[in-house]
Amino acid sequence: MDVRIEQSWKERLNNEFAKDYFTNLTEFVRGEYNTQKVFPPGNLIFSAFDQCPFDKVKVVIIGQDPYHNVGQAHGLCFSVQEGTDFPPSLINIFKELKSDLGVSVPPSGNLNRWAVQGVLLLNAILTVRAHNACSHQGKGWEKFTDSVIDHLNRERDNIVFMLWGAYAQKKGENIDPERHLVLKTVHPSPLSASRGFFGCKHFSICNNYLAGHGLEPIKW
């Protein structure tokens, strides 16, 4: 099956595309797009990969599934399309960024500017029905994104993994902390941000680590 995804990722994930679970997932997702309102737009499902080739990845931020309201999701976790109001978690991310590095709150919540610098903004589940969070859970996306993380963990060194909240931490439990920097804290949602996300300083810790390994820090 031909999956439209950036070439360096395609080469590594071709084995996944050939597996029965991915064939079943493709049939399910295609049926959903044909009969339901589904986000992100079909041509943006693999946007996180298209913007951030395998060998360019410096940082991985793990989310759960796409935003499910109109005009939000575009294939990058925590990010929204131009002209869309910032969701609460993204507001808190920008607050921590200002506190940590003095970065002013940007006019746009589109985080593509991070992705092209090497930040893989990876949702565990890549599609969702409109207004129905986690509606594509358990259909196969989780296996696929586990494979993505496994390839990065085994084939690359000195990646910074930001695991925000219990879901992301479970997803990243097999990452080798000897090869990579694994940063953990609570989720940036309003329900938990005050219990450790604010003040975590993940952005400055990340940049210090990258610089210490001869890599260009991220312009957050």
C-alpha positions as CSV (number, residue, x, y, z in Angstrom):
1,M,0.0,0.0,0.0
2,D,1.3,3.4,-0.9
3,V,1.3,5.8,2.0
4,R,2.1,9.5,1.3
5,I,4.7,10.3,3.9
6,E,8.1,12.0,3.8
7,Q,10.7,9.6,2.2
8,S,13.0,9.1,5.1
9,W,10.1,8.0,7.3
10,K,8.6,5.9,4.5
11,E,11.9,3.9,4.2
12,R,11.8,3.1,8.0
13,L,8.1,2.5,8.3
14,N,7.5,0.5,5.2
15,N,7.3,-2.7,7.2
16,E,4.5,-1.2,9.3
17,F,2.5,-0.3,6.3
18,A,2.6,-3.9,5.1
19,K,1.2,-5.3,8.4
20,D,-2.4,-6.5,8.8
21,Y,-3.1,-4.0,11.5
22,F,-2.2,-1.1,9.3
23,T,-4.3,-2.4,6.4
24,N,-7.2,-2.6,8.8
25,L,-6.4,0.9,10.2
26,T,-6.3,2.3,6.6
27,E,-9.7,0.8,5.8
28,F,-11.2,2.2,9.0
29,V,-9.8,5.7,8.5
30,R,-10.8,5.8,4.9
31,G,-14.4,4.8,5.9
32,E,-14.4,7.5,8.6
33,Y,-13.3,10.2,6.2
34,N,-16.0,9.1,3.7
35,T,-18.8,9.1,6.1
36,Q,-17.9,11.4,9.0
37,K,-16.4,14.8,9.7
38,V,-12.8,13.8,10.7
39,F,-9.7,15.9,11.6
40,P,-7.1,16.8,10.6
41,P,-7.7,17.2,6.8
42,G,-6.7,14.0,5.1
43,N,-3.7,15.5,3.4
44,L,-2.3,16.6,6.8
45,I,-2.5,13.3,8.7
46,F,1.3,12.8,8.4
47,S,2.2,16.4,8.6
48,A,4.4,16.0,11.7
49,F,6.6,13.6,9.7
50,D,6.6,15.6,6.5
51,Q,7.8,18.7,8.3
52,C,10.5,16.9,10.3
53,P,12.5,14.1,8.5
54,F,13.9,11.2,10.5
55,D,17.5,12.4,10.5
56,K,16.5,16.0,11.5
57,V,14.6,15.1,14.7
58,K,16.1,16.7,17.8
59,V,13.1,16.8,20.1
60,V,9.9,14.7,20.4
61,I,6.8,16.0,22.1
62,I,4.1,13.4,22.5
63,G,0.4,14.2,22.5
64,Q,-2.6,11.9,22.6
65,D,-5.0,12.7,19.7
66,P,-5.8,15.6,17.5
67,Y,-8.0,18.6,18.5
68,H,-11.5,17.8,17.5
69,N,-13.1,21.2,16.8
70,V,-13.3,22.9,13.4
71,G,-10.1,24.7,12.2
72,Q,-7.8,23.4,14.9
73,A,-5.9,20.2,14.0
74,H,-3.4,20.1,11.2
75,G,-1.2,17.1,12.0
76,L,1.0,18.5,14.8
77,C,0.3,17.8,18.4
78,F,-0.7,20.8,20.6
79,S,-0.6,23.0,17.5
80,V,-3.5,24.8,15.8
81,Q,-4.0,26.3,12.4
82,E,-3.5,30.0,11.7
83,G,-6.2,32.3,13.0
84,T,-7.5,29.8,15.5
85,D,-7.9,30.6,19.2
86,F,-5.3,28.9,21.4
87,P,-6.6,25.9,23.3
88,P,-6.0,25.9,27.1
89,S,-3.0,23.5,27.0
90,L,-1.3,25.6,24.3
91,I,-1.8,28.7,26.3
92,N,-0.1,27.1,29.3
93,I,2.8,25.9,27.1
94,F,3.3,29.5,26.0
95,K,3.1,30.7,29.6
96,E,5.9,28.2,30.6
97,L,8.0,29.2,27.6
98,K,7.7,32.9,28.6
99,S,8.6,32.1,32.2
100,D,11.5,29.8,31.2
101,L,13.1,31.6,28.3
102,G,11.4,34.9,28.2
103,V,9.8,34.1,24.8
104,S,6.8,36.4,24.2
105,V,3.4,34.7,23.4
106,P,3.4,34.4,19.6
107,P,0.5,35.7,17.4
108,S,-0.1,32.3,16.0
109,G,-0.6,28.9,17.6
110,N,0.8,27.1,14.5
111,L,3.9,25.3,15.7
112,N,5.2,24.5,12.3
113,R,8.0,26.9,13.1
114,W,9.1,24.3,15.7
115,A,8.6,21.3,13.5
116,V,10.9,22.6,10.7
117,Q,13.7,23.0,13.3
118,G,13.5,19.4,14.3
119,V,10.7,19.1,16.8
120,L,8.6,16.1,16.0
121,L,5.1,17.0,17.3
122,L,3.7,13.5,17.5
123,N,0.2,12.5,18.5
124,A,-0.2,8.9,19.5
125,I,-3.4,8.7,17.5
126,L,-3.3,10.7,14.2
127,T,-7.0,11.1,13.4
128,V,-10.3,11.9,15.3
129,R,-14.0,12.4,14.7
130,A,-15.3,15.9,15.0
131,H,-16.3,16.8,18.5
132,N,-15.5,13.3,19.8
133,A,-12.2,13.1,21.6
134,C,-10.3,9.7,21.4
135,S,-12.9,8.4,19.0
136,H,-10.1,6.7,16.9
137,Q,-8.5,5.1,19.9
138,G,-7.6,1.4,19.7
139,K,-7.8,1.2,15.9
140,G,-4.1,0.8,15.2
141,W,-2.6,4.3,15.3
142,E,-1.0,3.5,18.7
143,K,0.9,0.6,17.3
144,F,2.1,2.7,14.4
145,T,3.4,5.6,16.6
146,D,5.0,3.1,19.0
147,S,7.0,1.9,16.0
148,V,8.0,5.6,15.2
149,I,9.3,6.1,18.8
150,D,11.1,2.7,18.7
151,H,12.9,3.6,15.5
152,L,14.0,7.0,17.0
153,N,15.0,5.3,20.2
154,R,17.2,2.6,18.6
155,E,18.6,4.4,15.5
156,R,19.3,7.9,16.8
157,D,21.2,9.4,19.8
158,N,20.8,12.5,21.9
159,I,17.1,13.2,21.2
160,V,15.1,15.1,23.8
161,F,11.8,13.4,24.6
162,M,9.3,15.6,26.4
163,L,6.7,13.4,28.1
164,W,3.9,15.6,29.5
165,G,1.3,13.7,31.5
166,A,0.7,10.0,32.3
167,Y,-0.4,9.1,28.8
168,A,2.8,10.4,27.2
169,Q,5.0,8.9,29.9
170,K,3.5,5.4,29.3
171,K,4.0,5.9,25.6
172,G,7.6,6.7,26.1
173,E,8.4,4.1,28.8
174,N,10.9,2.1,26.7
175,I,13.0,5.1,25.6
176,D,16.7,4.5,26.6
177,P,17.7,7.3,29.1
178,E,21.4,6.5,28.5
179,R,21.0,7.5,24.8
180,H,18.5,10.2,25.1
181,L,17.3,12.9,27.4
182,V,13.8,12.0,28.8
183,L,12.0,14.9,30.4
184,K,8.8,14.2,32.4
185,T,6.2,16.3,34.0
186,V,2.4,16.6,34.3
187,H,0.2,17.6,31.3
188,P,0.0,21.3,30.5
189,S,-3.9,21.2,30.7
190,P,-5.5,23.6,33.2
191,L,-6.4,20.5,35.3
192,S,-2.7,19.7,36.1
193,A,-0.4,22.5,34.9
194,S,0.0,24.1,38.3
195,R,1.1,20.7,39.7
196,G,4.5,20.7,38.0
197,F,4.2,21.9,34.4
198,F,4.7,25.5,35.4
199,G,8.3,25.8,36.4
200,C,9.5,22.6,34.8
201,K,11.9,24.6,32.6
202,H,11.8,21.8,29.9
203,F,12.6,24.3,27.1
204,S,15.8,25.6,28.6
205,I,16.9,22.2,29.8
206,C,16.3,20.9,26.2
207,N,18.3,23.7,24.6
208,N,21.2,23.3,27.1
209,Y,21.3,19.6,26.3
210,L,21.3,20.1,22.6
211,A,24.0,22.7,22.8
212,G,26.0,20.4,25.0
213,H,25.9,17.8,22.3
214,G,27.0,20.1,19.5
215,L,23.4,20.6,18.2
216,E,21.7,23.9,17.3
217,P,19.2,24.8,20.1
218,I,15.5,25.3,19.1
219,K,14.3,28.8,18.6
220,W,11.1,28.3,20.6
